[in-house]
């Protein structure tokens, strides 16, 4: 059982960790700056706890320990890539270190939580449902119209808001019977979380987020699950198709946004390039043409945006596309490779692949709660990879903090190595 106080500190710990695990996803959406503030505070507490309890990683002895070490190195990789690129260009753009620092902060959080007792980690059980409900609450009671009826929060645009709401809804559904058989009320709440996440996402009109739905369905259909959950594979494709069809028929926004895809592509072929998709295609082409200028270290944190005007001058892209491109690249991998070169691309790949490898390793863990956390982790990483195809997911500190915190929590539960603690359902986390 976790000590009620941190060693040498009068601050009670269990309920603080519990509140953090339960409320973090909701706080991300409700409070401006809440994501980063909570992550950094939890990381500092985790560092202190690891030091005073002398629970720093032991020498690498098995696959689990190697994955844990690899996870921590992956969290540090983006910060190292940015630092190397900035040193190469002999400049220091402090803002470029903001998001990478959030990933690094997730490492001590992961190490501390994987040593915490299961009773503390169980607080995460309802967190995704609470977060999805918070998203719906914002959509209904405090939305901001960002234009054309597309809703987000007052500080988070529809693209990021819709993506986060969608993945929270999916994780809420996957948390059914996570730590044992849920009471009926809890099951209904978690399913309501799925509905809340989907409805919130639909109202944003964010097509990039919707693209993740079929990808998630494929993952859930083919990733091995506990025996009692295998029946879902038969009904999952039909359920997903029914949900997608219902959303298309019921929502004018959904129909309009989907029809715009074909309209934008047709206009692009005819030379009308300044549509939503046309602008993205121009930016992608521009970045790909600029990468050879410095393929190893990239053009620097500000170099990519500064180079777009030269393409406008030579007719390589329209002024409107360049204006949007200076804001963001609309593709996370191209943004990292263009700005920080091959080392940036490798760092981003590590940020995706190492957590995914850890989750995959524990997908068949003996404890159901660990195996389920691993499945949720795989889905979460795949979702963010998909989101990153059409938007920079990590150009905002809060989205970087959200990704870092969720994978740290799920990875800690999936690879948990605390002494077994009996759950309410008679199972234990081992």
C-alpha positions as CSV (number, residue, x, y, z in Angstrom):
1,X,0.0,0.0,0.0
2,X,1.3,3.4,-0.9
3,X,2.4,5.5,2.1
4,X,-0.1,8.2,3.0
5,X,2.7,10.7,2.8
6,X,5.7,11.2,0.6
7,X,8.9,10.3,2.5
8,X,10.1,13.4,4.4
9,X,7.0,15.4,3.3
10,X,3.8,16.2,5.1
11,X,1.8,16.3,1.9
12,X,-0.7,13.4,1.6
13,X,-0.2,11.5,-1.6
14,X,-2.7,8.9,-2.4
15,X,-5.7,11.2,-2.9
16,X,-3.6,13.6,-4.8
17,X,-2.5,10.9,-7.3
18,X,-6.0,9.6,-7.4
19,X,-7.5,13.1,-8.2
20,X,-4.8,13.6,-10.9
21,X,-5.5,10.3,-12.6
22,X,-9.3,10.8,-12.5
23,X,-9.5,14.4,-13.6
24,X,-6.5,14.9,-15.9
25,X,-8.3,14.3,-19.2
26,X,-11.2,16.6,-18.2
27,X,-8.9,19.3,-16.9
28,X,-7.1,19.3,-20.3
29,X,-10.2,20.4,-22.0
30,X,-11.8,22.6,-19.4
31,X,-8.9,24.6,-18.0
32,X,-6.6,26.7,-20.3
33,X,-3.0,25.5,-19.5
34,X,-4.3,22.8,-17.2
35,X,-2.7,20.0,-19.2
36,X,0.8,21.3,-19.0
37,X,0.5,22.6,-15.4
38,X,-0.8,19.2,-14.1
39,X,1.8,17.2,-16.0
40,X,4.7,19.3,-14.8
41,X,3.5,19.3,-11.2
42,X,3.0,15.6,-11.3
43,X,6.4,15.1,-12.9
44,X,8.1,17.1,-10.2
45,X,6.3,15.1,-7.5
46,X,7.3,11.9,-9.3
47,X,10.9,12.9,-9.4
48,X,11.0,13.7,-5.7
49,X,9.2,10.4,-4.9
50,X,11.6,8.3,-7.0
51,X,14.6,10.0,-5.3
52,X,13.6,9.7,-1.7
53,X,12.2,6.2,-2.1
54,X,15.3,5.1,-4.1
55,X,13.1,3.6,-6.7
56,X,15.2,4.7,-9.7
57,X,15.4,2.0,-12.5
58,X,17.5,-1.0,-11.7
59,X,20.0,-2.4,-14.2
60,X,18.3,-3.7,-17.3
61,X,17.7,-7.4,-16.7
62,X,14.7,-8.4,-18.8
63,X,12.5,-7.4,-21.7
64,X,10.1,-5.5,-19.4
65,X,13.0,-3.4,-18.0
66,X,14.4,-2.8,-21.4
67,X,11.1,-1.5,-22.7
68,X,10.8,0.8,-19.7
69,X,14.2,2.2,-20.3
70,X,13.4,2.5,-24.0
71,X,10.2,4.3,-23.2
72,X,12.1,6.9,-21.2
73,X,14.7,7.4,-23.9
74,X,11.9,7.9,-26.4
75,X,10.4,10.6,-24.2
76,X,13.7,12.4,-24.2
77,X,14.3,12.0,-28.0
78,X,12.4,15.0,-29.3
79,X,14.1,17.4,-26.9
80,X,17.5,16.0,-27.9
81,X,16.6,16.4,-31.6
82,X,15.5,20.0,-31.2
83,X,18.7,20.8,-29.2
84,X,21.0,19.3,-31.9
85,X,19.2,21.1,-34.7
86,X,19.3,24.4,-32.9
87,X,23.0,24.0,-32.1
88,X,23.8,23.1,-35.7
89,X,22.1,26.3,-36.8
90,X,23.7,28.3,-34.0
91,X,20.4,29.7,-32.8
92,X,18.2,29.2,-29.8
93,X,14.5,29.4,-30.3
94,X,13.2,28.8,-26.8
95,X,9.6,28.1,-27.9
96,X,10.8,25.1,-29.9
97,X,11.7,23.3,-26.6
98,X,8.2,23.8,-25.0
99,X,6.4,20.7,-26.4
100,X,9.5,18.4,-26.3
101,X,9.9,19.2,-22.6
102,X,6.4,17.9,-22.0
103,X,7.4,14.5,-23.4
104,X,10.5,14.3,-21.1
105,X,8.3,15.2,-18.1
106,X,6.3,12.0,-18.8
107,X,9.3,9.7,-18.1
108,X,9.5,10.2,-14.3
109,X,5.7,10.1,-14.1
110,X,5.7,6.7,-15.8
111,X,8.5,5.4,-13.5
112,X,6.7,6.5,-10.4
113,X,3.2,5.2,-11.3
114,X,4.4,1.8,-12.4
115,X,5.6,1.4,-8.7
116,X,2.4,2.7,-7.2
117,X,-0.2,0.3,-5.8
118,X,-3.1,-0.8,-7.9
119,X,-5.5,0.9,-5.5
120,X,-4.1,4.2,-6.6
121,X,-4.0,3.3,-10.3
122,X,-7.7,2.3,-10.2
123,X,-8.6,5.9,-10.1
124,X,-7.9,6.0,-13.8
125,X,-10.9,3.8,-14.4
126,X,-13.5,6.6,-15.0
127,X,-11.0,9.2,-16.2
128,X,-11.7,8.8,-19.9
129,X,-15.4,8.8,-19.5
130,X,-15.2,11.9,-17.3
131,X,-13.0,13.6,-20.0
132,X,-15.4,12.7,-22.8
133,X,-18.4,14.1,-20.8
134,X,-16.4,17.3,-20.2
135,X,-16.0,17.6,-24.0
136,X,-19.7,17.2,-24.5
137,X,-20.4,19.7,-21.7
138,X,-18.2,22.3,-23.5
139,X,-19.9,21.6,-26.8
140,X,-23.3,22.1,-25.3
141,X,-22.8,24.9,-22.7
142,X,-19.6,26.7,-23.6
143,X,-18.8,26.3,-27.2
144,X,-16.9,28.6,-29.5
145,X,-17.8,28.8,-33.1
146,X,-14.5,28.9,-35.0
147,X,-16.3,29.6,-38.3
148,X,-18.8,27.8,-40.5
149,X,-20.5,26.3,-37.5
150,X,-17.5,24.3,-36.4
151,X,-17.3,24.2,-32.6
152,X,-14.4,24.0,-30.3
153,X,-13.6,25.3,-26.9
154,X,-12.6,28.9,-26.1
155,X,-8.9,28.0,-26.3
156,X,-8.8,24.8,-28.4
157,X,-9.6,24.8,-32.1
158,X,-12.1,22.3,-33.6
159,X,-9.4,20.1,-35.0
160,X,-7.6,19.4,-31.8
161,X,-10.7,19.5,-29.7
162,X,-12.5,17.0,-31.9
163,X,-9.5,14.6,-32.0
164,X,-9.2,14.6,-28.2
165,X,-12.9,14.2,-27.7
166,X,-13.0,11.3,-30.1
167,X,-10.1,9.4,-28.5
168,X,-11.5,10.0,-25.0
169,X,-14.8,8.5,-26.1
170,X,-13.1,5.4,-27.6
171,X,-11.0,4.9,-24.5
172,X,-14.1,5.3,-22.3
173,X,-15.7,2.4,-24.1
174,X,-12.5,0.3,-24.0
175,X,-12.4,0.8,-20.2
176,X,-15.5,-1.3,-19.8
177,X,-14.7,-4.0,-17.1
178,X,-11.2,-2.7,-17.0
179,X,-10.5,-3.7,-13.4
180,X,-13.2,-6.3,-13.0
181,X,-16.8,-6.5,-13.9
182,X,-18.3,-3.1,-13.7
183,X,-21.7,-2.4,-12.1
184,X,-24.5,-1.6,-14.6
185,X,-24.3,2.2,-13.8
186,X,-20.6,2.3,-14.5
187,X,-21.0,0.4,-17.7
188,X,-23.7,2.8,-18.8
189,X,-21.5,5.8,-17.9
190,X,-18.6,4.5,-19.9
191,X,-20.8,3.9,-23.0
192,X,-22.3,7.3,-22.5
193,X,-18.7,8.5,-22.6
194,X,-18.3,7.0,-26.0
195,X,-21.4,8.7,-27.3
196,X,-20.3,12.0,-25.7
197,X,-16.9,11.8,-27.4
198,X,-18.4,11.0,-30.8
199,X,-21.0,13.7,-30.6
200,X,-18.4,16.3,-29.6
201,X,-16.2,15.3,-32.5
202,X,-19.0,15.4,-35.0
203,X,-19.8,19.0,-34.0
204,X,-16.2,20.1,-34.8
205,X,-16.4,19.0,-38.4
206,X,-12.7,17.8,-38.0
207,X,-12.3,15.2,-40.8
208,X,-8.8,14.3,-39.7
209,X,-10.1,13.0,-36.4
210,X,-12.8,10.9,-38.2
211,X,-10.1,9.3,-40.3
212,X,-8.9,7.6,-37.2
213,X,-12.2,5.7,-36.7
214,X,-11.6,3.0,-39.4
215,X,-8.0,2.7,-38.3
216,X,-9.1,2.1,-34.7
217,X,-11.6,-0.5,-35.8
218,X,-8.9,-2.4,-37.7
219,X,-6.7,-2.3,-34.6
220,X,-9.4,-3.6,-32.3
221,X,-10.3,-6.3,-34.7
222,X,-6.8,-7.7,-35.0
223,X,-5.0,-7.0,-31.7
224,X,-5.3,-10.0,-29.5
225,X,-7.6,-9.5,-26.5
226,X,-8.6,-11.4,-23.4
227,X,-10.7,-14.5,-24.2
228,X,-14.0,-13.0,-22.9
229,X,-13.6,-10.0,-25.2
230,X,-13.1,-11.8,-28.5
231,X,-16.8,-11.7,-29.3
232,X,-16.4,-8.0,-29.9
233,X,-14.4,-8.8,-33.1
234,X,-17.6,-10.1,-34.8
235,X,-19.8,-7.2,-34.0
236,X,-17.2,-4.4,-34.0
237,X,-17.1,-3.7,-37.8
238,X,-20.9,-3.6,-38.0
239,X,-21.2,-1.4,-34.9
240,X,-18.6,1.0,-36.4
241,X,-20.4,1.1,-39.7
242,X,-23.7,1.7,-38.1
243,X,-22.3,4.6,-36.0
244,X,-20.7,6.1,-39.1
245,X,-23.8,5.8,-41.1
246,X,-25.9,7.3,-38.4
247,X,-23.6,10.2,-38.0
248,X,-23.6,10.8,-41.8
249,X,-27.4,10.7,-42.0
250,X,-28.1,12.7,-38.9
251,X,-25.5,15.5,-39.2
252,X,-25.6,18.1,-41.9
253,X,-22.0,19.1,-40.8
254,X,-20.7,15.6,-41.4
255,X,-22.3,15.3,-44.9
256,X,-21.1,18.7,-45.9
257,X,-17.5,18.1,-44.7
258,X,-17.3,14.8,-46.4
259,X,-18.7,16.1,-49.7
260,X,-16.1,18.9,-49.6
261,X,-13.3,16.4,-49.9
262,X,-14.3,15.5,-53.5
263,X,-15.0,19.1,-54.3
264,X,-11.6,20.3,-53.0
265,X,-9.8,17.5,-54.9
266,X,-11.7,18.4,-58.1
267,X,-10.9,22.1,-57.8
268,X,-7.2,21.3,-57.1
269,X,-7.0,19.3,-60.4
270,X,-8.5,22.2,-62.2
271,X,-6.0,24.7,-60.8
272,X,-8.0,26.2,-57.9
273,X,-5.6,25.3,-55.2
274,X,-6.7,27.5,-52.3
275,X,-9.2,25.1,-50.8
276,X,-8.8,23.3,-47.4
277,X,-7.3,20.2,-48.9
278,X,-5.6,22.1,-51.7
279,X,-3.7,24.3,-49.2
280,X,-2.6,21.2,-47.3
281,X,-1.3,19.6,-50.5
282,X,0.6,22.7,-51.4
283,X,2.2,22.8,-48.0
284,X,3.2,19.1,-48.2
285,X,4.8,19.7,-51.6
286,X,6.6,22.7,-50.3
287,X,8.1,21.0,-47.3
288,X,9.2,18.0,-49.4
289,X,11.0,20.4,-51.8
290,X,12.7,22.2,-48.9
291,X,13.9,19.1,-46.9
292,X,16.9,18.5,-49.2
293,X,18.4,21.8,-48.2
294,X,19.4,20.3,-44.9
295,X,18.2,16.7,-44.6
296,X,20.0,15.8,-41.4
297,X,19.4,18.8,-39.1
298,X,16.5,20.4,-40.9
299,X,15.9,24.1,-41.5
300,X,15.6,25.0,-37.8
301,X,12.6,25.8,-35.6
302,X,11.8,29.0,-37.6
303,X,13.6,28.1,-40.8
304,X,10.8,26.2,-42.5
305,X,8.3,29.0,-42.2
306,X,10.8,31.5,-43.3
307,X,11.6,29.5,-46.5
308,X,8.1,29.4,-47.8
309,X,8.2,33.0,-49.3
310,X,10.9,31.8,-51.7
311,X,8.4,29.3,-53.1
312,X,5.7,31.9,-53.4
313,X,8.2,34.1,-55.4
314,X,8.9,31.3,-57.8
315,X,5.3,30.2,-58.2
316,X,5.7,27.0,-56.1
317,X,2.8,27.8,-53.9
318,X,0.1,30.4,-53.5
319,X,0.4,33.3,-51.0
320,X,-2.6,32.0,-49.0
321,X,-1.0,28.5,-48.7
322,X,2.2,30.1,-47.6
323,X,0.4,32.1,-44.9
324,X,-1.2,28.9,-43.5
325,X,2.1,27.0,-43.8
326,X,3.8,29.6,-41.6
327,X,1.3,28.7,-38.9
328,X,1.7,24.9,-39.2
329,X,2.6,22.2,-41.7
330,X,-0.6,20.2,-41.2
331,X,1.5,17.0,-40.9
332,X,3.4,16.1,-37.8
333,X,6.1,14.0,-39.4
334,X,6.8,16.6,-42.2
335,X,6.9,19.3,-39.5
336,X,9.6,17.5,-37.6
337,X,11.6,16.4,-40.6
338,X,11.4,19.8,-42.2
339,X,12.3,21.7,-39.1
340,X,14.7,19.2,-37.4
341,X,15.8,16.9,-40.2
342,X,16.2,13.2,-40.1
343,X,17.1,13.3,-36.4
344,X,13.7,15.0,-35.8
345,X,11.9,12.4,-37.8
346,X,13.6,9.5,-35.9
347,X,12.8,11.2,-32.6
348,X,9.1,11.5,-33.6
349,X,9.1,7.8,-34.7
350,X,10.6,6.8,-31.4
351,X,7.8,8.8,-29.6
352,X,5.3,6.7,-31.4
353,X,7.0,3.3,-31.7
354,X,8.6,2.8,-28.3
355,X,5.3,3.3,-26.4
356,X,3.6,1.1,-29.0
357,X,6.2,-1.6,-28.5
358,X,5.7,-1.5,-24.8
359,X,2.0,-1.8,-25.1
360,X,2.3,-4.6,-27.7
361,X,4.5,-6.5,-25.3
362,X,1.9,-6.5,-22.6
363,X,-1.2,-7.0,-24.7
364,X,-1.5,-10.5,-23.3
365,X,-0.5,-9.8,-19.7
366,X,-2.0,-12.2,-17.2
367,X,-3.8,-9.4,-15.3
368,X,-6.8,-8.2,-17.2
369,X,-6.3,-4.6,-16.2
370,X,-2.7,-4.6,-17.5
371,X,-3.7,-6.3,-20.8
372,X,-6.6,-3.9,-21.3
373,X,-4.3,-0.9,-20.6
374,X,-2.0,-2.2,-23.2
375,X,-4.8,-2.4,-25.7
376,X,-6.0,1.1,-24.9
377,X,-2.4,2.3,-25.3
378,X,-2.0,0.7,-28.8
379,X,-5.3,2.4,-29.8
380,X,-4.3,5.7,-28.4
381,X,-0.9,5.8,-30.1
382,X,-2.4,4.7,-33.5
383,X,-5.1,7.4,-33.1
384,X,-2.5,10.1,-32.6
385,X,-0.4,8.8,-35.5
386,X,-3.5,9.1,-37.7
387,X,-4.4,12.6,-36.3
388,X,-0.8,13.6,-37.2
389,X,-1.4,12.9,-40.9
390,X,-3.5,16.0,-41.4
391,X,-2.5,18.3,-38.5
392,X,0.5,19.1,-36.3
393,X,-0.6,17.3,-33.1
394,X,2.3,18.5,-31.0
395,X,2.7,22.2,-32.0
396,X,0.5,23.0,-29.0
397,X,1.9,22.5,-25.5
398,X,-1.5,21.1,-24.3
399,X,-1.8,18.4,-26.9
400,X,1.8,17.4,-26.4
401,X,1.1,17.2,-22.6
402,X,-2.1,15.3,-23.2
403,X,-0.3,12.6,-25.3
404,X,2.6,12.4,-22.9
405,X,0.5,12.0,-19.8
406,X,-2.0,9.4,-21.3
407,X,0.7,7.2,-22.6
408,X,2.7,7.5,-19.3
409,X,-0.4,6.4,-17.3
410,X,-1.4,3.6,-19.6
411,X,2.2,2.3,-19.9
412,X,2.6,2.4,-16.1
413,X,-0.6,0.3,-15.7
414,X,0.3,-2.1,-18.5
415,X,3.8,-2.7,-17.1
416,X,2.9,-2.4,-13.5
417,X,5.3,-4.3,-11.2
418,X,4.0,-3.5,-7.7
419,X,3.1,-6.3,-5.3
420,X,-0.3,-7.8,-6.1
421,X,-3.2,-5.9,-4.7
422,X,-6.7,-7.5,-4.6
423,X,-9.4,-5.6,-6.6
424,X,-13.0,-5.4,-5.9
425,X,-13.7,-8.1,-8.5
426,X,-11.2,-10.5,-6.8
427,X,-8.5,-10.0,-9.4
428,X,-5.1,-8.6,-8.8
429,X,-2.6,-6.5,-10.7
430,X,0.6,-8.3,-11.0
